[in-house]
Amino acid sequence: MLVAPSVLSADFGNLARDVRAICDAGCDLVHVDVMDGHFVPNLTIGPVVVSAIAAAATKPLDIHLMVENNTFFVDLFAPLKPEFITFHIEEEKHPHRLIQYIRSLRIRPGIVLNPHTPAEAVEYLLGDVDMVLVMSVNPGFGGQKFIPTIIEKIQRLKVLRDRINPDCLIEIDGGVGSSNIHELKDVGVDVCVAGSYVFGQEDYKAAIKSLKI
């Protein structure tokens, strides 16, 4: 299991310190939630702050766009050279075109599914993406409880993924912790995003280790 702590739950008054700390503690990716206050009812961070995160991080960035006008935001963050940029299929009218564009920037593209969006919605895009991020809470705020019906959706997604593009990673975001990480691993999750679970503990290394199963 790869672990991608979400900096949304970090101490923004000591952001560089916390980013360095999770990298030193053994995380695999640094998950960055970008919200525009339109697609979701919250507003987070722009390229200036993410640039500071990138400067502090020794692990690759995983940028999750929760925005309208995806291409505009891809252009804002592409110069930071993240490992992944993922965007919501619910918002994008031309997802295949945007996937190709992200890859042309030498960034690995991914699709995000809200809790209500079926796994089958990405069937005809799976061959072109490197990751599918499944939201297990409603996007916009950290600290929410895991929605149990997401387990069945991941199982269906894994069947599609294994048939169409076995190299595509399945990522989960929302309500992830040591209490459900084994079940998530068993149904096919490759990458877990954990914000409050990691940053809510004094020992980041122990928290991250408990998810690396």
C-alpha positions as CSV (number, residue, x, y, z in Angstrom):
1,M,0.0,0.0,0.0
2,L,1.3,3.4,-1.0
3,V,0.6,6.2,1.5
4,A,-0.2,9.8,0.4
5,P,-0.9,12.0,3.4
6,S,-3.2,14.9,2.6
7,V,-1.7,18.3,3.5
8,L,-5.2,19.6,3.9
9,S,-4.9,18.3,7.5
10,A,-1.4,19.7,8.1
11,D,-0.7,22.8,10.3
12,F,-0.7,25.6,7.7
13,G,1.2,27.8,10.1
14,N,4.0,25.3,9.9
15,L,3.4,23.8,6.5
16,A,7.0,23.3,5.4
17,R,7.8,21.6,8.7
18,D,4.9,19.2,8.4
19,V,5.6,18.4,4.7
20,R,9.2,17.6,5.6
21,A,8.0,15.5,8.5
22,I,5.7,13.2,6.5
23,C,8.4,12.7,3.9
24,D,11.0,11.8,6.5
25,A,8.4,9.5,8.1
26,G,8.2,7.4,4.9
27,C,5.2,8.6,2.9
28,D,5.2,7.7,-0.8
29,L,3.3,10.8,-2.2
30,V,2.3,14.2,-0.8
31,H,-1.4,14.6,-1.6
32,V,-2.5,18.2,-2.4
33,D,-6.2,19.0,-2.4
34,V,-7.0,22.0,-4.7
35,M,-10.5,23.4,-4.2
36,D,-12.0,26.4,-5.9
37,G,-15.1,27.1,-3.9
38,H,-17.3,26.3,-6.9
39,F,-17.1,22.6,-7.6
40,V,-16.9,22.0,-3.9
41,P,-18.0,24.4,-1.1
42,N,-14.5,25.1,0.1
43,L,-11.5,27.1,-1.0
44,T,-8.0,25.8,-0.4
45,I,-4.6,26.6,-1.9
46,G,-3.2,27.9,-5.2
47,P,0.2,27.5,-7.0
48,V,2.1,29.8,-4.7
49,V,1.4,27.7,-1.6
50,V,1.8,24.4,-3.6
51,S,5.2,25.7,-4.8
52,A,6.2,26.0,-1.2
53,I,5.0,22.5,-0.5
54,A,7.0,21.2,-3.5
55,A,10.1,22.9,-2.3
56,A,9.8,21.3,1.1
57,A,8.8,17.8,-0.1
58,T,11.3,15.1,-0.9
59,K,8.5,12.9,-2.3
60,P,6.4,13.4,-5.4
61,L,3.2,15.5,-5.4
62,D,-0.2,14.0,-6.0
63,I,-2.4,17.0,-7.0
64,H,-6.2,16.4,-6.7
65,L,-8.2,19.0,-8.5
66,M,-11.7,19.7,-7.1
67,V,-12.4,22.6,-9.5
68,E,-14.3,23.9,-12.4
69,N,-12.3,24.8,-15.6
70,N,-9.8,21.9,-15.1
71,T,-7.5,22.9,-17.9
72,F,-6.9,26.3,-16.4
73,F,-5.8,24.7,-13.1
74,V,-3.7,22.1,-14.9
75,D,-1.8,24.9,-16.5
76,L,-1.3,26.6,-13.1
77,F,0.2,23.5,-11.5
78,A,2.0,21.8,-14.3
79,P,5.2,23.9,-13.9
80,L,5.6,22.3,-10.4
81,K,6.0,18.9,-12.1
82,P,3.8,16.8,-9.8
83,E,3.8,13.0,-10.3
84,F,0.0,12.9,-10.7
85,I,-2.8,15.4,-11.5
86,T,-6.2,13.9,-11.0
87,F,-9.5,15.6,-12.0
88,H,-13.2,14.9,-11.4
89,I,-15.1,13.2,-14.2
90,E,-18.3,14.8,-13.0
91,E,-17.0,18.2,-14.0
92,E,-15.0,17.6,-17.2
93,K,-16.9,17.6,-20.6
94,H,-13.9,16.3,-22.5
95,P,-12.0,14.0,-20.1
96,H,-10.1,12.0,-22.8
97,R,-8.7,15.3,-24.3
98,L,-7.6,16.5,-20.8
99,I,-6.0,13.2,-20.0
100,Q,-3.9,13.4,-23.2
101,Y,-3.0,17.0,-22.4
102,I,-1.8,16.2,-18.9
103,R,0.3,13.3,-20.3
104,S,1.8,15.6,-22.9
105,L,3.1,17.7,-20.0
106,R,4.9,14.6,-18.7
107,I,2.6,14.3,-15.8
108,R,0.7,11.1,-15.0
109,P,-3.1,11.7,-15.4
110,G,-5.8,10.3,-13.2
111,I,-9.6,10.4,-12.9
112,V,-11.6,11.0,-9.7
113,L,-15.0,9.6,-8.9
114,N,-17.3,11.1,-6.4
115,P,-19.1,8.7,-4.0
116,H,-22.3,8.6,-6.2
117,T,-20.5,8.1,-9.5
118,P,-20.4,4.5,-10.6
119,A,-17.2,2.6,-11.4
120,E,-18.4,2.0,-14.9
121,A,-18.2,5.8,-15.7
122,V,-14.4,5.4,-16.3
123,E,-14.5,2.1,-18.3
124,Y,-13.7,3.8,-21.6
125,L,-11.0,5.9,-20.0
126,L,-9.2,3.3,-18.0
127,G,-6.8,2.5,-20.8
128,D,-5.5,6.0,-20.8
129,V,-5.1,6.9,-17.2
130,D,-2.4,6.0,-14.6
131,M,-4.7,6.2,-11.6
132,V,-8.4,6.3,-10.6
133,L,-9.1,8.1,-7.3
134,V,-12.3,6.9,-5.6
135,M,-13.7,9.4,-3.1
136,S,-15.0,7.6,0.0
137,V,-16.4,10.8,1.4
138,N,-18.1,13.8,-0.2
139,P,-15.3,16.0,-1.4
140,G,-14.6,19.4,0.1
141,F,-13.6,18.8,3.8
142,G,-11.3,16.6,5.7
143,G,-12.2,14.5,8.7
144,Q,-15.3,12.8,7.3
145,K,-16.4,9.2,7.9
146,F,-15.9,6.5,5.3
147,I,-19.0,5.7,3.2
148,P,-19.3,1.8,3.5
149,T,-20.9,1.3,0.0
150,I,-17.6,2.4,-1.6
151,I,-16.2,-1.0,-0.9
152,E,-18.5,-2.6,-3.5
153,K,-17.6,0.1,-6.0
154,I,-13.9,-0.5,-5.6
155,Q,-14.5,-4.2,-6.2
156,R,-16.3,-3.4,-9.5
157,L,-13.6,-1.0,-10.4
158,K,-10.9,-3.5,-9.8
159,V,-12.5,-6.0,-12.2
160,L,-12.5,-3.3,-14.9
161,R,-9.0,-2.2,-14.1
162,D,-7.6,-5.7,-14.2
163,R,-9.2,-6.4,-17.5
164,I,-8.4,-3.1,-19.3
165,N,-5.3,-1.6,-17.7
166,P,-3.7,-3.7,-14.8
167,D,-1.0,-1.0,-14.3
168,C,-3.5,1.6,-13.4
169,L,-3.5,2.4,-9.7
170,I,-6.6,2.6,-7.5
171,E,-6.5,5.3,-4.9
172,I,-8.9,5.9,-2.1
173,D,-9.5,9.2,-0.3
174,G,-11.6,9.8,2.8
175,G,-12.0,8.2,6.2
176,V,-9.0,6.0,5.8
177,G,-7.2,4.6,8.9
178,S,-5.8,1.5,10.5
179,S,-9.4,0.3,11.2
180,N,-10.2,-0.2,7.5
181,I,-6.9,-0.3,5.7
182,H,-6.8,-4.2,5.6
183,E,-10.3,-4.3,4.0
184,L,-9.3,-1.7,1.4
185,K,-6.1,-3.6,0.6
186,D,-8.1,-6.8,0.1
187,V,-10.6,-5.2,-2.4
188,G,-7.8,-3.8,-4.5
189,V,-6.7,-0.4,-3.3
190,D,-3.1,0.5,-4.2
191,V,-2.8,4.0,-2.8
192,C,-4.5,5.5,0.3
193,V,-4.9,9.2,1.1
194,A,-4.9,9.8,4.8
195,G,-5.1,13.3,6.2
196,S,-6.5,13.6,9.7
197,Y,-5.4,10.0,10.5
198,V,-1.7,10.9,9.9
199,F,-1.6,14.5,11.0
200,G,-3.8,13.8,14.0
201,Q,-1.1,11.6,15.6
202,E,2.1,12.7,17.2
203,D,4.1,10.0,15.6
204,Y,3.7,10.4,11.8
205,K,6.1,7.5,11.2
206,A,4.0,5.1,13.2
207,A,0.8,6.3,11.6
208,I,2.2,5.9,8.1
209,K,3.7,2.5,8.9
210,S,0.3,1.3,10.1
211,L,-1.1,1.9,6.6
212,K,1.7,0.2,4.7
213,I,0.4,-3.3,4.7
